[in-house]
Amino acid sequence: MNVVGQLAPLAFGLAVIGSGIGVGIIVGKTIESVARQPELQGRLQGLMFLGIALTEALCFIAIAVAFIPFPAP
């Protein structure tokens, strides 16, 4: 049984779920912050996009690691 081949879809799923939760939290907190201080909308929006980019980068790294061929024990 090839266990390593069956773990790759699990890694994809966990990476996407984690990234989705992270992006949701970032966007939600940005909306909350803009509602509290509308004059900072431009600055907060830029920080939000930076946070989303970093969160998605972690997802892409996790997906790339799943493609690394590991030797069978």
C-alpha positions in Angstrom: 0.0 0.0 0.0 1.4 3.4 -1.0 0.6 5.6 2.0 2.7 8.5 0.7 0.5 8.8 -2.4 -2.6 8.9 -0.3 -1.3 11.7 1.9 -0.9 14.2 -0.9 -4.7 14.9 -1.3 -5.0 15.2 2.5 -2.2 17.8 2.4 -3.9 19.7 -0.4 -7.2 19.7 1.6 -5.6 20.9 4.8 -3.7 23.6 3.1 -6.8 24.9 1.4 -8.9 24.8 4.5 -6.3 26.6 6.6 -5.8 29.2 3.9 -9.5 29.8 3.6 -9.9 30.2 7.3 -6.9 32.6 7.4 -8.2 34.7 4.6 -11.6 34.9 6.1 -10.2 36.1 9.4 -8.1 38.7 7.7 -10.9 40.1 5.6 -13.4 40.0 8.5 -11.0 41.9 10.8 -10.3 44.5 8.1 -14.0 45.1 7.6 -14.4 45.5 11.4 -11.4 47.9 11.5 -12.8 50.0 8.6 -16.1 50.2 10.3 -14.5 51.6 13.5 -12.1 54.0 11.7 -13.2 54.7 8.1 -10.4 57.3 7.6 -7.8 54.4 7.6 -9.5 52.4 4.9 -6.7 52.8 2.3 -3.9 51.8 4.7 -5.9 48.9 6.1 -6.8 47.7 2.6 -3.1 47.6 1.6 -2.3 45.6 4.8 -5.2 43.3 4.1 -3.9 42.4 0.7 -0.4 41.8 2.1 -1.8 39.5 4.7 -3.9 37.6 2.1 -0.8 37.2 -0.1 1.3 35.8 2.7 -1.5 33.5 3.8 -1.9 32.2 0.2 1.8 31.8 -0.1 1.8 29.4 2.8 -0.9 27.4 1.0 1.2 27.2 -2.1 4.2 26.1 -0.1 2.2 23.3 1.5 1.0 22.2 -1.9 4.5 22.2 -3.3 5.8 20.1 -0.4 3.2 17.5 -1.2 4.8 17.0 -4.6 8.2 16.2 -3.2 8.9 12.5 -3.7 9.7 10.9 -0.4 11.5 7.5 -0.4 9.5 4.5 0.8 10.6 3.4 4.3 
